[in-house]
Amino acid sequence: MPSATSSALPQLPPTILANQHIYADYFDEEFARELDENILQLLDRVWFRSRLVGFEDFPQRNNPDRPLIFASNHSGMAFPWDAMVALAHLMRSLPKPDDLPRPLSAPLLSKSTLMNPFLVQNFWRKCGCVDATTLNFETMMYYQEHNLMLYPEGVPGIGKGFNRKYQLQRLATSMLRLGIQHRTDIVPFYTINGEYLNPYAYSWDWINRLTKKIGIPFLPLGPILLLVLLQPWCFYMAFPANLTYVLGKRIKPYELTSKSHDELTRDDYLDLSEQVRRLMQTEMDAAVQQYGQQPYRWKDLWQRMKENRRYFPFFLPFAWPALFTEFERQYVKEGRRNIQLKLTSPGAWLRMIWRNPFTISFFIPILGWIPIAIRGYRGNTIKQ
């Protein structure tokens, strides 16, 4: 299991030493790579058509013993396809595997199977996500194998609604505190068009407080909601937004103050957080102006679909439940490796449903939610 450098070990608090198991818990790099090769590359190539802007000269650590902190905005009100696509695109693009950031994700994503795409067990954790708790964040600052990625707006950023889609919410002060303590840089990047994955969806705080009790961070009230009742697979769906990720300027938080991390007060950190938020907001506004004016690019989507027609219907959202379930069956349940899903053979989608009959639940109006909820909440740890 990867650990902190030997010179740093004596200085580590016992709580962090005891928590270093999170580096390897669940994380399966082979799972992530085969998932990308069999599913995400197709979805990205046809449906999302993601772009990386400014990542050619990928940022390197200013402090070799500490990971960089990559920070992005939340698009709001959509299942986190934007983060999934960003990491998959980076994984296949970066020449150095340890440059790839591992995400600190909202704990509710891992508390129940329902919040994993199409009920794939421990999906987020297998792909490298770590629950975004204070202890886990502090522990990951000693991690050597990869950089870190987080969404410092937290849950308020997820549920901010389409009307506030590009309004950065207050940033977590822990990002500033740990950046200053470990003298490591914050590298912002901006997710553009992600709000069009689930457009015109809004939320109310009192409704979100209720849905959090059943493991759903927020309930987007918009055009998709009725579809979710009639076709449960729509809970995970995304419209074909042209996802664009724009790298921002590196931020050195330890140069924004003359005080050490333990001398700064809560108010000091709030002031620093607001200062960084304003810097990021200015950059993001410019990125939206340049890359956010045509969120769907329909002609390009149609062209991509024609070019990849032999993969029909797998690039369309209604086919994704069978696609993800078949991958899990082969990789997890049967223990296969070097999987090659045969997506171009005649009748491939129907055969996947035949081999994974539970998939039919995703297409049964209203009543389909009963077996999905039973499986989705079995063994959940939401109350914890």
PADO-426760 format. One record per residue (C-alpha): residue in three letters; z, y, x. Coordinates in steps of 0.02 Angstrom, whole numbers, plus 50000, padded with zeros to 5 digits. Layout:
+--------+-------+-------+-------+
| residu |     z |     y |     x |
+--------+-------+-------+-------+
|    ALA |     Z |     Y |     X |
...
+--------+-------+-------+-------+
END
This chain:
+--------+-------+-------+-------+
| residu |     z |     y |     x |
+--------+-------+-------+-------+
|    MET | 50000 | 50000 | 50000 |
|    PRO | 49955 | 50172 | 50071 |
|    SER | 50103 | 50278 | 50119 |
|    ALA | 50149 | 50441 | 50199 |
|    THR | 50129 | 50464 | 50385 |
|    SER | 50269 | 50391 | 50491 |
|    SER | 50320 | 50563 | 50555 |
|    ALA | 50346 | 50623 | 50377 |
|    LEU | 50441 | 50472 | 50313 |
|    PRO | 50616 | 50520 | 50378 |
|    GLN | 50607 | 50687 | 50288 |
|    LEU | 50560 | 50614 | 50120 |
|    PRO | 50692 | 50614 | 49983 |
|    PRO | 50741 | 50440 | 49924 |
|    THR | 50667 | 50474 | 49752 |
|    ILE | 50495 | 50503 | 49827 |
|    LEU | 50508 | 50354 | 49943 |
|    ALA | 50552 | 50244 | 49795 |
|    ASN | 50408 | 50316 | 49693 |
|    GLN | 50269 | 50283 | 49818 |
|    HIS | 50220 | 50127 | 49723 |
|    ILE | 50116 | 50244 | 49611 |
|    TYR | 49986 | 50254 | 49751 |
|    ALA | 49930 | 50076 | 49714 |
|    ASP | 49994 | 50039 | 49538 |
|    TYR | 49845 | 49988 | 49431 |
|    PHE | 49719 | 50082 | 49540 |
|    ASP | 49564 | 49975 | 49564 |
|    GLU | 49425 | 50062 | 49660 |
|    GLU | 49307 | 49917 | 49631 |
|    PHE | 49335 | 49932 | 49443 |
|    ALA | 49290 | 50117 | 49452 |
|    ARG | 49133 | 50088 | 49555 |
|    GLU | 49067 | 49946 | 49449 |
|    LEU | 49104 | 50046 | 49292 |
|    ASP | 49000 | 50187 | 49363 |
|    GLU | 48857 | 50073 | 49414 |
|    ASN | 48848 | 49982 | 49247 |
|    ILE | 48891 | 50119 | 49122 |
|    LEU | 48927 | 50295 | 49181 |
|    GLN | 48770 | 50320 | 49284 |
|    LEU | 48662 | 50287 | 49131 |
|    LEU | 48767 | 50397 | 49017 |
|    ASP | 48765 | 50536 | 49145 |
|    ARG | 48580 | 50521 | 49184 |
|    VAL | 48526 | 50529 | 49001 |
|    TRP | 48665 | 50600 | 48893 |
|    PHE | 48771 | 50719 | 48998 |
|    ARG | 48647 | 50763 | 49137 |
|    SER | 48787 | 50833 | 49243 |
|    ARG | 48761 | 50955 | 49387 |
|    LEU | 48870 | 50993 | 49537 |
|    VAL | 48849 | 51173 | 49593 |
|    GLY | 48914 | 51225 | 49765 |
|    PHE | 48980 | 51053 | 49815 |
|    GLU | 48852 | 51025 | 49953 |
|    ASP | 48974 | 51079 | 50089 |
|    PHE | 49122 | 50985 | 50018 |
|    PRO | 49293 | 51064 | 50055 |
|    GLN | 49396 | 50980 | 50189 |
|    ARG | 49584 | 50979 | 50208 |
|    ASN | 49660 | 51131 | 50292 |
|    ASN | 49816 | 51026 | 50323 |
|    PRO | 49759 | 50852 | 50379 |
|    ASP | 49923 | 50771 | 50321 |
|    ARG | 49916 | 50840 | 50144 |
|    PRO | 49785 | 50820 | 50007 |
|    LEU | 49688 | 50967 | 49939 |
|    ILE | 49729 | 51014 | 49760 |
|    PHE | 49570 | 51025 | 49655 |
|    ALA | 49601 | 51121 | 49493 |
|    SER | 49487 | 51142 | 49343 |
|    ASN | 49490 | 51218 | 49171 |
|    HIS | 49506 | 51115 | 49014 |
|    SER | 49358 | 51124 | 48898 |
|    GLY | 49470 | 51094 | 48749 |
|    MET | 49466 | 50986 | 48593 |
|    ALA | 49366 | 50838 | 48659 |
|    PHE | 49400 | 50666 | 48728 |
|    PRO | 49405 | 50689 | 48919 |
|    TRP | 49225 | 50641 | 48956 |
|    ASP | 49211 | 50800 | 49061 |
|    ALA | 49338 | 50736 | 49188 |
|    MET | 49266 | 50560 | 49184 |
|    VAL | 49090 | 50622 | 49219 |
|    ALA | 49146 | 50742 | 49355 |
|    LEU | 49238 | 50607 | 49452 |
|    ALA | 49099 | 50479 | 49430 |
|    HIS | 48969 | 50604 | 49492 |
|    LEU | 49077 | 50649 | 49642 |
|    MET | 49111 | 50466 | 49681 |
|    ARG | 48926 | 50426 | 49697 |
|    SER | 48888 | 50588 | 49790 |
|    LEU | 49021 | 50606 | 49923 |
|    PRO | 48986 | 50528 | 50094 |
|    LYS | 49173 | 50511 | 50132 |
|    PRO | 49270 | 50408 | 50002 |
|    ASP | 49435 | 50493 | 50045 |
|    ASP | 49363 | 50662 | 49994 |
|    LEU | 49362 | 50602 | 49813 |
|    PRO | 49511 | 50672 | 49717 |
|    ARG | 49627 | 50564 | 49613 |
|    PRO | 49677 | 50646 | 49449 |
|    LEU | 49849 | 50688 | 49385 |
|    SER | 49823 | 50658 | 49199 |
|    ALA | 49920 | 50696 | 49041 |
|    PRO | 50048 | 50555 | 49020 |
|    LEU | 49999 | 50530 | 48838 |
|    LEU | 49832 | 50460 | 48895 |
|    SER | 49918 | 50307 | 48968 |
|    LYS | 50057 | 50285 | 48840 |
|    SER | 49949 | 50192 | 48716 |
|    THR | 49790 | 50090 | 48727 |
|    LEU | 49716 | 50198 | 48588 |
|    MET | 49693 | 50343 | 48708 |
|    ASN | 49592 | 50234 | 48828 |
|    PRO | 49404 | 50233 | 48795 |
|    PHE | 49365 | 50101 | 48662 |
|    LEU | 49536 | 50020 | 48693 |
|    VAL | 49498 | 49965 | 48872 |
|    GLN | 49672 | 49920 | 48934 |
|    ASN | 49741 | 50037 | 49069 |
|    PHE | 49571 | 50119 | 49089 |
|    TRP | 49633 | 50284 | 49159 |
|    ARG | 49756 | 50205 | 49280 |
|    LYS | 49629 | 50081 | 49346 |
|    CYS | 49512 | 50226 | 49381 |
|    GLY | 49647 | 50309 | 49487 |
|    CYS | 49739 | 50423 | 49366 |
|    VAL | 49925 | 50454 | 49392 |
|    ASP | 50038 | 50522 | 49255 |
|    ALA | 50063 | 50708 | 49283 |
|    THR | 50252 | 50714 | 49300 |
|    THR | 50346 | 50824 | 49422 |
|    LEU | 50403 | 50675 | 49526 |
|    ASN | 50229 | 50598 | 49530 |
|    PHE | 50151 | 50764 | 49583 |
|    GLU | 50278 | 50783 | 49724 |
|    THR | 50250 | 50602 | 49777 |
|    MET | 50061 | 50619 | 49779 |
|    MET | 50075 | 50765 | 49901 |
|    TYR | 50112 | 50635 | 50035 |
|    TYR | 49963 | 50527 | 49987 |
|    GLN | 49837 | 50502 | 50127 |
|    GLU | 49692 | 50407 | 50049 |
|    HIS | 49618 | 50538 | 49931 |
|    ASN | 49635 | 50719 | 49877 |
|    LEU | 49712 | 50766 | 49708 |
|    MET | 49638 | 50839 | 49550 |
|    LEU | 49729 | 50917 | 49405 |
|    TYR | 49704 | 51025 | 49252 |
|    PRO | 49842 | 51155 | 49274 |
|    GLU | 49827 | 51221 | 49095 |
|    GLY | 49907 | 51057 | 49037 |
|    VAL | 49907 | 51005 | 48854 |
|    PRO | 49894 | 51187 | 48792 |
|    GLY | 49726 | 51192 | 48880 |
|    ILE | 49667 | 51034 | 48793 |
|    GLY | 49711 | 51097 | 48621 |
|    LYS | 49664 | 51280 | 48636 |
|    GLY | 49519 | 51268 | 48515 |
|    PHE | 49336 | 51316 | 48520 |
|    ASN | 49376 | 51500 | 48489 |
|    ARG | 49471 | 51507 | 48656 |
|    LYS | 49360 | 51387 | 48751 |
|    TYR | 49347 | 51492 | 48910 |
|    GLN | 49515 | 51578 | 48902 |
|    LEU | 49622 | 51503 | 49039 |
|    GLN | 49797 | 51466 | 48977 |
|    ARG | 49951 | 51489 | 49087 |
|    LEU | 49938 | 51382 | 49243 |
|    ALA | 50073 | 51260 | 49294 |
|    THR | 50187 | 51339 | 49424 |
|    SER | 50211 | 51169 | 49507 |
|    MET | 50034 | 51185 | 49577 |
|    LEU | 50085 | 51346 | 49665 |
|    ARG | 50253 | 51281 | 49720 |
|    LEU | 50185 | 51124 | 49801 |
|    GLY | 50036 | 51215 | 49876 |
|    ILE | 50155 | 51337 | 49960 |
|    GLN | 50281 | 51204 | 50011 |
|    HIS | 50151 | 51093 | 50092 |
|    ARG | 50035 | 51234 | 50149 |
|    THR | 49885 | 51152 | 50071 |
|    ASP | 49743 | 51241 | 49983 |
|    ILE | 49696 | 51246 | 49800 |
|    VAL | 49510 | 51219 | 49768 |
|    PRO | 49459 | 51276 | 49593 |
|    PHE | 49304 | 51214 | 49505 |
|    TYR | 49245 | 51260 | 49333 |
|    THR | 49188 | 51144 | 49195 |
|    ILE | 49050 | 51229 | 49098 |
|    ASN | 48982 | 51171 | 48928 |
|    GLY | 49120 | 51040 | 48908 |
|    GLU | 49179 | 51125 | 48747 |
|    TYR | 49013 | 51074 | 48669 |
|    LEU | 49061 | 50891 | 48683 |
|    ASN | 49153 | 50923 | 48520 |
|    PRO | 49095 | 51094 | 48461 |
|    TYR | 49177 | 51206 | 48331 |
|    ALA | 49340 | 51110 | 48332 |
|    TYR | 49505 | 51201 | 48310 |
|    SER | 49688 | 51156 | 48311 |
|    TRP | 49856 | 51210 | 48244 |
|    ASP | 50018 | 51190 | 48341 |
|    TRP | 50116 | 51113 | 48196 |
|    ILE | 49983 | 50978 | 48173 |
|    ASN | 49980 | 50942 | 48359 |
|    ARG | 50169 | 50920 | 48362 |
|    LEU | 50150 | 50784 | 48232 |
|    THR | 50005 | 50694 | 48317 |
|    LYS | 50097 | 50691 | 48484 |
|    LYS | 50226 | 50577 | 48404 |
|    ILE | 50091 | 50444 | 48384 |
|    GLY | 50019 | 50469 | 48558 |
|    ILE | 49874 | 50586 | 48517 |
|    PRO | 49894 | 50750 | 48615 |
|    PHE | 49804 | 50855 | 48485 |
|    LEU | 49701 | 50835 | 48327 |
|    PRO | 49536 | 50929 | 48332 |
|    LEU | 49493 | 50992 | 48160 |
|    GLY | 49305 | 51011 | 48153 |
|    PRO | 49140 | 50928 | 48106 |
|    ILE | 49182 | 50763 | 48192 |
|    LEU | 49346 | 50733 | 48098 |
|    LEU | 49265 | 50663 | 47940 |
|    LEU | 49151 | 50554 | 48046 |
|    VAL | 49305 | 50482 | 48133 |
|    LEU | 49369 | 50415 | 47966 |
|    LEU | 49201 | 50344 | 47915 |
|    GLN | 49153 | 50276 | 48086 |
|    PRO | 49303 | 50250 | 48202 |
|    TRP | 49194 | 50248 | 48359 |
|    CYS | 49171 | 50436 | 48332 |
|    PHE | 49352 | 50459 | 48392 |
|    TYR | 49282 | 50435 | 48568 |
|    MET | 49109 | 50509 | 48545 |
|    ALA | 49035 | 50660 | 48633 |
|    PHE | 48887 | 50770 | 48593 |
|    PRO | 48756 | 50780 | 48733 |
|    ALA | 48824 | 50934 | 48821 |
|    ASN | 48742 | 50972 | 48987 |
|    LEU | 48901 | 50964 | 49093 |
|    THR | 48900 | 51082 | 49242 |
|    TYR | 49035 | 51091 | 49376 |
|    VAL | 49042 | 51249 | 49482 |
|    LEU | 49145 | 51254 | 49641 |
|    GLY | 49252 | 51409 | 49660 |
|    LYS | 49326 | 51496 | 49811 |
|    ARG | 49468 | 51410 | 49902 |
|    ILE | 49640 | 51483 | 49863 |
|    LYS | 49778 | 51486 | 49996 |
|    PRO | 49937 | 51503 | 49892 |
|    TYR | 50050 | 51517 | 50044 |
|    GLU | 49958 | 51678 | 50093 |
|    LEU | 49995 | 51759 | 49925 |
|    THR | 50180 | 51780 | 49967 |
|    SER | 50290 | 51812 | 50117 |
|    LYS | 50429 | 51702 | 50048 |
|    SER | 50452 | 51516 | 50076 |
|    HIS | 50439 | 51399 | 49927 |
|    ASP | 50628 | 51383 | 49908 |
|    GLU | 50655 | 51571 | 49913 |
|    LEU | 50539 | 51605 | 49767 |
|    THR | 50618 | 51625 | 49596 |
|    ARG | 50549 | 51564 | 49431 |
|    ASP | 50485 | 51740 | 49395 |
|    ASP | 50401 | 51745 | 49567 |
|    TYR | 50309 | 51584 | 49527 |
|    LEU | 50256 | 51649 | 49358 |
|    ASP | 50186 | 51806 | 49440 |
|    LEU | 50091 | 51701 | 49568 |
|    SER | 50027 | 51588 | 49431 |
|    GLU | 49960 | 51737 | 49334 |
|    GLN | 49879 | 51806 | 49492 |
|    VAL | 49788 | 51642 | 49523 |
|    ARG | 49742 | 51628 | 49338 |
|    ARG | 49658 | 51799 | 49345 |
|    LEU | 49561 | 51750 | 49501 |
|    MET | 49501 | 51590 | 49419 |
|    GLN | 49461 | 51677 | 49255 |
|    THR | 49346 | 51801 | 49344 |
|    GLU | 49252 | 51661 | 49432 |
|    MET | 49240 | 51557 | 49276 |
|    ASP | 49171 | 51702 | 49173 |
|    ALA | 49032 | 51721 | 49301 |
|    ALA | 48996 | 51534 | 49298 |
|    VAL | 48986 | 51535 | 49108 |
|    GLN | 48865 | 51680 | 49112 |
|    GLN | 48751 | 51587 | 49233 |
|    TYR | 48764 | 51406 | 49173 |
|    GLY | 48835 | 51410 | 48997 |
|    GLN | 48695 | 51489 | 48896 |
|    GLN | 48603 | 51328 | 48853 |
|    PRO | 48739 | 51198 | 48826 |
|    TYR | 48625 | 51058 | 48761 |
|    ARG | 48450 | 51088 | 48832 |
|    TRP | 48372 | 50981 | 48696 |
|    LYS | 48199 | 50967 | 48775 |
|    ASP | 48274 | 50899 | 48935 |
|    LEU | 48380 | 50776 | 48835 |
|    TRP | 48227 | 50712 | 48740 |
|    GLN | 48131 | 50693 | 48903 |
|    ARG | 48274 | 50594 | 48982 |
|    MET | 48283 | 50481 | 48830 |
|    LYS | 48096 | 50445 | 48839 |
|    GLU | 48105 | 50409 | 49025 |
|    ASN | 48249 | 50287 | 48997 |
|    ARG | 48191 | 50211 | 48833 |
|    ARG | 48203 | 50035 | 48902 |
|    TYR | 48393 | 50059 | 48901 |
|    PHE | 48396 | 50101 | 48715 |
|    PRO | 48519 | 50108 | 48627 |
|    PHE | 48651 | 50108 | 48764 |
|    PHE | 48638 | 50293 | 48807 |
|    LEU | 48680 | 50337 | 48626 |
|    PRO | 48865 | 50352 | 48577 |
|    PHE | 48862 | 50220 | 48439 |
|    ALA | 48821 | 50088 | 48571 |
|    TRP | 48963 | 50136 | 48688 |
|    PRO | 49098 | 50028 | 48606 |
|    ALA | 49000 | 49869 | 48642 |
|    LEU | 48956 | 49930 | 48817 |
|    PHE | 49135 | 49967 | 48871 |
|    THR | 49205 | 49812 | 48785 |
|    GLU | 49078 | 49697 | 48867 |
|    PHE | 49116 | 49771 | 49038 |
|    GLU | 49302 | 49742 | 49012 |
|    ARG | 49269 | 49563 | 48954 |
|    GLN | 49171 | 49521 | 49110 |
|    TYR | 49274 | 49616 | 49239 |
|    VAL | 49451 | 49593 | 49172 |
|    LYS | 49454 | 49441 | 49059 |
|    GLU | 49330 | 49334 | 49156 |
|    GLY | 49368 | 49407 | 49328 |
|    ARG | 49186 | 49433 | 49376 |
|    ARG | 49133 | 49548 | 49517 |
|    ASN | 48966 | 49629 | 49561 |
|    ILE | 48930 | 49638 | 49376 |
|    GLN | 48756 | 49681 | 49318 |
|    LEU | 48752 | 49711 | 49131 |
|    LYS | 48580 | 49665 | 49066 |
|    LEU | 48545 | 49821 | 48965 |
|    THR | 48357 | 49805 | 48957 |
|    SER | 48344 | 49629 | 48887 |
|    PRO | 48293 | 49615 | 48703 |
|    GLY | 48442 | 49606 | 48585 |
|    ALA | 48568 | 49650 | 48722 |
|    TRP | 48673 | 49762 | 48608 |
|    LEU | 48685 | 49632 | 48469 |
|    ARG | 48735 | 49497 | 48595 |
|    MET | 48874 | 49608 | 48660 |
|    ILE | 48941 | 49629 | 48484 |
|    TRP | 48927 | 49440 | 48456 |
|    ARG | 49029 | 49407 | 48614 |
|    ASN | 49154 | 49543 | 48569 |
|    PRO | 49176 | 49532 | 48379 |
|    PHE | 49320 | 49657 | 48380 |
|    THR | 49187 | 49790 | 48413 |
|    ILE | 49136 | 49778 | 48230 |
|    SER | 49300 | 49868 | 48186 |
|    PHE | 49229 | 50028 | 48259 |
|    PHE | 49095 | 50030 | 48123 |
|    ILE | 49201 | 49991 | 47969 |
|    PRO | 49240 | 50148 | 47868 |
|    ILE | 49428 | 50187 | 47853 |
|    LEU | 49485 | 50004 | 47852 |
|    GLY | 49420 | 49981 | 48028 |
|    TRP | 49563 | 50090 | 48088 |
|    ILE | 49690 | 49955 | 48041 |
|    PRO | 49644 | 49829 | 48178 |
|    ILE | 49608 | 49972 | 48298 |
|    ALA | 49781 | 50047 | 48270 |
|    ILE | 49865 | 49876 | 48287 |
|    ARG | 49782 | 49844 | 48453 |
|    GLY | 49792 | 50025 | 48508 |
|    TYR | 49981 | 50039 | 48485 |
|    ARG | 50032 | 49864 | 48537 |
|    GLY | 50156 | 49881 | 48681 |
|    ASN | 50144 | 50070 | 48683 |
|    THR | 50275 | 50174 | 48776 |
|    ILE | 50257 | 50335 | 48676 |
|    LYS | 50443 | 50346 | 48634 |
|    GLN | 50486 | 50327 | 48818 |
+--------+-------+-------+-------+
END
